[in-house]
Amino acid sequence: MPLTGHADTADVVVVGGGTVGAWCAYFLRRDGLRVVLLEKGMLGQGASSRAAGVVRAQGGTPEAVRLAQWSQSFYRRQRDELGFDSGFVAQGYLLPCFTGAEVTAARTRMAMQLELGVDVEWLSPAEVDERNPTLAPGQTLGGTFCADDGYITPPRNVTAYAIALARSGVVVREQVRFLGLRREGDRVTGVDTTAGPVTAGAVVLTGGPKLAEVGRLAGLRIPVGGARHQVAVTQPHPDLDPFRVPMVFDVASGLYWRPEEGGLLFGMSNPEEPPGWATEVDEAYLALMRARLDQLVPVAAGLGLRRLWAATIDYTPDHLPIIGPALGPDGPVPGVTVAAAGGAGMMWGPGVARAAADLTQNGFSAVVDTAGLGLDRFDEQGRSKVPADPIALPFPQSA
Ligand SMILES: Cc1cc2nc3c(=O)[nH]c(=O)nc-3n(C[C@H](O)[C@H](O)[C@H](O)COP(=O)(O)OP(=O)(O)OC[C@H]3O[C@@H](n4cnc5c(N)ncnc54)[C@H](O)[C@@H]3O)c2cc1C
């Protein structure tokens, strides 16, 4: 496919050069469409380059599981397809339980996951301790473990999609901001940008934590918010050799960790903090994160930090993705698709992107049944009518 194309005419315009928009643009191009990707800054400058990279098929709903399974299989075949990859490592992911209620919920989830083909197993308390010698012994009531779950390296994922975009011939327009939709009657005919109009018969809107703003520019209400999320990496320690440390998600507190450069990478958001744009590290909350980590992984206590960052993570009120037609005040806007990963863009991003590319072309996707994932599940106040993903990070409930 050619590397060049018209910057002002396309079959599809995709807004947002994060993992969702970029992979969507690539999939559309690979399907033979002419695609222009608009990014107001640089590719990956949003949440996608700042994530922790956790990728888990142990999802809380069948849709979450299917999106993660599709994304994981994409990460695994990238090298063959692209000659480059996002750095996926199947580290194994443990979700320990600390209360009877957590055990009941985990076993119910596990039954659903097994039915969908996830290779997840139940570990007894002794097996948890054996499989994870860095975890303080005798703390858990058991947990679920999936050896296929793992992590990608988010900056490498940005490199992978930049390569895919260039090789496939997507016209990437960085430093160009989407300003609104162009319409004739109820049909979309293109977009307005800071560099002039682009003509196109279809538009995909992404934006991560900025998606509500992108929606406003398009005349749509999209209930996606942003919240501070902190990630830190400890200095190395011999006990934290990756062979001894599965990834762990303490679901109730929202704290997760994984091996990184001989130390631990750990992260979480403060569920009590009002949503908003993250501009600095919250040292007081970092201390609480560390206290919980030190309690569960004693060897981490006292280790220095080699990296620490705060960034804005996207969320939807029910923590589930949005993949569906745009809904304006007068109903659906034909030709416009909205795609959001609900704060799980490393886990679900390629699957969300593939499904959005499918909806744009056929109104249907084989990746996941999108019937329950559209904007019509939210009321006027942005409240979702469906139950929230039970194992998401503990985020605000409204956007
Ligand atoms: C600290 C942190 C840790 C995380 N850890 C994980 C994890 O471990 N696992 C996981 O699954 N997820 C994780 N996430 C979430 C994940 O990073 C996001 O869900 C994902 O990156 C969202 O991708 P996106 O493409 O929708 O958004 P983004 O990556 O934010 O991309 C949106 C892009 O749209 C652009 N844009 C906005 N407005 C306009 C406009 N008007 N015109 C043109 N372009 C515009 C922005 O500049 C941006 O580049 C984490 C996020 C953070 C912040």
The ligand as an ORCA input file, in Angstrom:
! r2SCAN-3c Opt
* xyz 0 1
  C      -1.090      6.078     34.449
  C      -1.963      5.193     33.608
  C      -1.866      3.805     33.736
  C      -2.679      2.976     32.941
  N      -2.499      1.632     33.020
  C      -3.255      0.814     32.225
  C      -3.048     -0.577     32.252
  O      -2.186     -1.087     32.963
  N      -3.836     -1.361     31.477
  C      -4.800     -0.829     30.669
  O      -5.491     -1.582     29.990
  N      -4.986      0.500     30.602
  C      -4.252      1.337     31.359
  N      -4.425      2.683     31.302
  C      -5.504      3.212     30.445
  C      -5.069      3.310     29.015
  O      -3.841      3.976     28.950
  C      -6.146      4.074     28.223
  O      -7.402      3.433     28.380
  C      -5.812      4.151     26.744
  O      -4.525      4.641     26.532
  C      -6.825      5.034     26.032
  O      -6.462      5.093     24.680
  P      -7.135      6.163     23.741
  O      -6.566      5.993     22.401
  O      -8.634      6.063     23.888
  O      -6.762      7.562     24.401
  P      -5.392      8.406     24.389
  O      -4.204      7.571     24.422
  O      -5.528      9.446     25.459
  O      -5.413      9.085     22.956
  C      -6.361     10.075     22.612
  C      -5.667     11.054     21.690
  O      -6.642     11.963     21.182
  C      -5.993     13.197     21.004
  N      -7.012     14.233     20.912
  C      -7.791     14.721     21.918
  N      -8.588     15.705     21.439
  C      -8.317     15.829     20.120
  C      -8.816     16.676     19.076
  N      -9.764     17.619     19.305
  N      -8.303     16.546     17.821
  C      -7.320     15.610     17.570
  N      -6.816     14.795     18.522
  C      -7.318     14.916     19.788
  C      -5.102     13.307     22.236
  O      -4.046     14.233     22.035
  C      -4.615     11.890     22.395
  O      -3.353     11.641     21.795
  C      -3.622      3.540     32.041
  C      -3.705      4.940     31.933
  C      -2.894      5.757     32.706
  C      -2.990      7.246     32.540
*
